[in-house]
Amino acid sequence: MSRPLKDGTGRPRQRREGLVVQELPEETLVYDLERHKAHCLEAVAAAVWEACDGHRTFEQIAARAAKRIGRQVPEEAVWLALRRLDRARLMEAPVAAPLGGRFTSRRDWLKKAALFGGVSVISITAPTAAQAATCVSQTTCAGLQNRFCNGAPCCTTGPNPAPPGTTCQKVGNQNNCSCAP
Amino acid sequence: MRVTDPSVLDDVVARLPTGWRPRPRALVDHLVSFVVGGDSGAVRRFHLLYANAHRLVRTTERHEALAVLENHLTQAVAEMAPQRLFVHAGVVGWNGQAILVPGASHAGKSTLVAALLAAGATYYSDEYAVLDRQGRVHAFPRPLQLRDACEVATSVEPEQLGGRRGVRPLPVGLVAVARYDEGARWRPQRLTPGRALLELLSNTIVARSHPSAAMATLKRVVSRASSFKGRRGEAGETAAWLLEAVG
């Protein structure tokens, strides 16, 4: 990991290791193999991310992104996109807003995001096979040895409903699994 | 699949995945063992179910052991199928295209599928969308599992609901993320292909183990299909909207 970029002169570089990338006409899907998170990069964020090769300045990134999406991308939008890409761990090094910049608060960032549009990075945590499958009843979960708790969601309806949001997991030193938050 | 008591075989065979066939070879990829319990004199033995060496369930209720067996076999097929991608979703066919309703258990998929069948759609699945590499959906023809007011599940054949079974693989025309919310009105928002792909991926069995292949297949689906998301109330209203939308 390189030194964090703490001023406005850095040349951001996109992370390449441990990612699966799938491009759509206006968006880019990125799967993080280390964290098992999937990210959907909206048009501006995708264009900015693609332009971050570690050599381009922010102005050059903005120009490159504008060329790709066919409309003007202000430098502020580049910063917003970079901040979100950074939060999603899709950059080599953390990216900070320029010192003394115009965006000093979260509210400012959100206002700008609403104005620019297309800078969002929407993320989900990919489910395990058990989480993506049918839920298990509390009775079934309680019948599993604690070594084999499968993390499946517990059914919140049925004859023996589990509390909402619980999964079948090992709790304390119990021999069998339980539905727990 | 092996059992300790042949009297249980009929029940076991009834729960094997669609398209199963016996194989003479002793070498298997996945071994499931059912140790049949029950009452024998003063001793009450547990029913035990194992997948390879892992115990899946220990219960005194035979029907529960069989239910776990059925779920396990279905999931094993979903995880191990080399040429197919399994997405937790209800599926019907309409005018040569498939409507996918992805969602977790108890999101109301089966109820919506039943309403779509009653409106004339063709039945493909109420549990898994089985996708090939071209993004076409294949039938996963098990009976619908409809829950009554007490949430007790009952198996219902699609023909009982006025539906027919689909056979041919279909391209996906519509993806509808429709979660049941009592009293809600179906006012869906259109999803971009990227967001639709995330919705499908969050219901994909091998999302973690084979993300690259899963995303490639799902990309073909969302590139072609229209996608919507919203909360639905009464299933009939939503079903009519979906059939209208797919055209």
Contacts between the chains, C-beta under 8 A, distances in Angstrom:
chain1	res1	chain2	res2	distance
A	20	B	211	5.3
A	20	B	212	4.7
A	20	B	215	6.4
A	22	B	197	7.7
A	22	B	215	4.4
A	22	B	216	6.7
A	22	B	219	5.4
A	24	B	193	4.9
A	24	B	194	5.4
A	24	B	197	7.4
A	24	B	219	6.6
A	24	B	222	7.5
A	24	B	223	7.0
A	25	B	193	7.3
A	25	B	223	7.8
A	26	B	192	7.2
A	26	B	193	7.9
A	26	B	194	7.7
A	27	B	192	6.2
A	27	B	193	6.6
A	27	B	194	3.4
A	28	B	194	7.6
A	29	B	194	5.9
A	29	B	197	5.8
A	29	B	198	7.6
A	29	B	215	5.9
A	29	B	219	7.5
A	31	B	211	4.3
A	31	B	212	7.5
A	31	B	215	6.3
A	33	B	211	7.0
A	36	B	208	5.3
A	38	B	198	5.9
A	38	B	201	5.4
A	38	B	202	7.9
A	38	B	207	7.6
A	38	B	211	7.4
A	38	B	215	7.9
A	40	B	192	7.8
A	40	B	194	3.9
A	40	B	195	5.8
A	40	B	197	7.1
A	40	B	198	5.2
A	41	B	194	7.6
A	42	B	192	7.9
A	42	B	194	7.5
A	122	B	194	7.7
A	122	B	195	6.4
A	122	B	198	6.5
A	124	B	198	5.3
A	124	B	201	7.1
A	124	B	202	5.2
A	126	B	201	6.5
A	126	B	202	7.2
A	126	B	204	8.0
A	126	B	207	4.1
A	126	B	208	5.1
A	126	B	211	6.8
A	127	B	202	5.9
A	127	B	203	7.3
A	127	B	204	7.4
A	127	B	207	5.7
A	127	B	208	7.3
A	128	B	208	5.9
A	129	B	75	6.7
A	129	B	78	7.5
A	129	B	79	5.2
A	129	B	205	5.0
A	129	B	206	6.7
A	129	B	208	7.2
A	129	B	209	7.0
A	130	B	75	7.6
A	132	B	88	5.5
A	132	B	202	7.5
A	132	B	203	5.6
A	132	B	204	5.9
A	132	B	205	4.9
A	132	B	207	6.4
A	133	B	71	7.4
A	133	B	74	8.0
A	133	B	75	4.9
A	133	B	78	7.1
A	133	B	88	6.7
A	133	B	205	6.4
A	134	B	71	5.8
A	134	B	74	7.9
A	134	B	75	7.8
A	134	B	88	7.6
A	134	B	105	4.9
A	134	B	127	7.2
A	135	B	104	7.2
A	135	B	105	4.0
A	135	B	106	6.7
A	136	B	71	7.7
A	139	B	59	7.2
A	139	B	61	7.9
A	139	B	64	6.4
A	140	B	57	6.1
A	140	B	59	7.8
A	140	B	64	6.7
A	140	B	67	7.6
A	140	B	68	5.7
A	143	B	57	4.2
A	143	B	58	4.9
A	143	B	59	5.0
A	143	B	64	7.7
A	143	B	68	7.7
A	144	B	55	7.2
A	144	B	56	6.9
A	144	B	57	6.5
A	145	B	55	5.3
A	145	B	58	7.8
A	147	B	54	7.8
A	148	B	54	5.0
A	148	B	55	6.4
A	148	B	56	7.2
A	153	B	104	6.6
A	153	B	105	6.9
A	155	B	105	6.5
A	155	B	106	6.6
A	156	B	106	6.5
A	157	B	106	5.4
A	157	B	147	7.2
A	157	B	151	4.2
A	158	B	147	7.8
A	158	B	151	4.7
A	158	B	152	7.4
A	158	B	153	7.9
A	159	B	150	7.7
A	159	B	151	7.2
A	159	B	152	7.0
A	161	B	151	7.7
